[in-house]
Amino acid sequence: MADETDILTLGEARTAINMPAVDHDVELEVFVTGISHRIDDLCGPVVVRTVTDEVHDGGKSRVWLRETPVDSVTTVVEWVHTTSNSLTAESNTSKPASSFLLDSTGPYSYLWRRSGGADSNFSSGRRNVVITYEAGRYASTATVDAKFKLAAQSILRRTWKREQSSWAQSAGAISEFDNLEVGSLRFFKAVDPMIREFLTDDLLPPVGI
């Protein structure tokens, strides 16, 4: 496995393309990571990862966490000029004056600034609210739900077959990928419809804040 946030293990990837040997493991890992990242882009993180020091502007009652779904919030630091103020999580039994409340009831996750059990505003400023949190659905590659694994394996099977075909190995085909931007666009054009086909119910809606 090339990346700890990959949806498939190397063994699962080999099974998907019926390749028991290790001849193409390095290339195969690149495919798995690329597919996993694109699924993350369209559906939100699948395997839990740490988002460190994400910054937001203050002056409002809530901020939108960019990676969703959010598993847990580690730290929230609010800067007032050059002084830091660490916020603590609010609960039904604890309502601190300097606190935050995670709201993940919808397709996106928000962090509310709270004070004594009521909504408040983060201190005004640019990039003065700094948040570290865990985002994702499953704790590890091994525990990813079968629907995401099936989607990734099916996409891998189709893309691997296409890229390894005699057409893909021809000089004319290779020249089309000399430009990285063109290659990236071709990858998205091939992969995105398959992600939508397999994971329609898990796609993130357009952002509206």
Buried (B, 14 or more C-beta within 10 A) or exposed (E): BBBEBBBBBBEBBBBBBEBEEEEBBEEBBEBBBBBBBBBBEBBBBBBBBEBEEBEBEBEEEBBEBEBBBBBEBEBBBBBEEEEEEEBBBBEEEEBBEBBBBBBBEEBBBBBBBBBEEEEBEBBEBEEBBBBBBBBBBBEEBEEBEEEBBEBBBBBBBBBBEEBBEEEBEEEEBEEEBEEEEEEEEEBBEBBBEBBEEBBEEBEEEEEEE
